[in-house]
Amino acid sequence: MTRRALPQLQPAAPTIPKIPPADVLGRLAALQALPTAALKQQWRELFGKEPPPFNRAYIQSRLAYRIQELAYGGLKPETRARLEALGEQLDGGNVVLRRIRADSRPLPGTRLVREYDGVQHVVTVRADDFEFEGRPYRSLSAIARHITGTRWNGWTFFGLKGRPGA
């Protein structure tokens, strides 16, 4: 006698509510005052899954986008395809390379601004180095040392979270 496998019941897909365009501004404004627990509950309702373990600002900004997306519609399929194609050109479809690039140094052209001892210091990120006061520097730490006269982690000095790739 052979046993037949019972069919697996799949959980029902969560129903994502439609948001009337007239409600968008009120809902966006309400996000500012909601406690984090309420934001996470809205995430569950609007995304149909558990919220990520990220900070309040991230969850709030993604909810704001999602509210508008549900009210007005998301990206057109052509736009989504174009963005995918541009990503492929950038990294050849290598997801690992994409993550490394995303976690590394700021994009060339980014301006890092830091006030120190009442003076505003501006650094421009270039492809292979950094420019400060018209001179190239290999690292942000060298620039921080030039500004302060002491040894600093340049990424920390300029308010970046950590070293590239760390």
Disulfide bonds with the S-S distance in Angstrom:
none
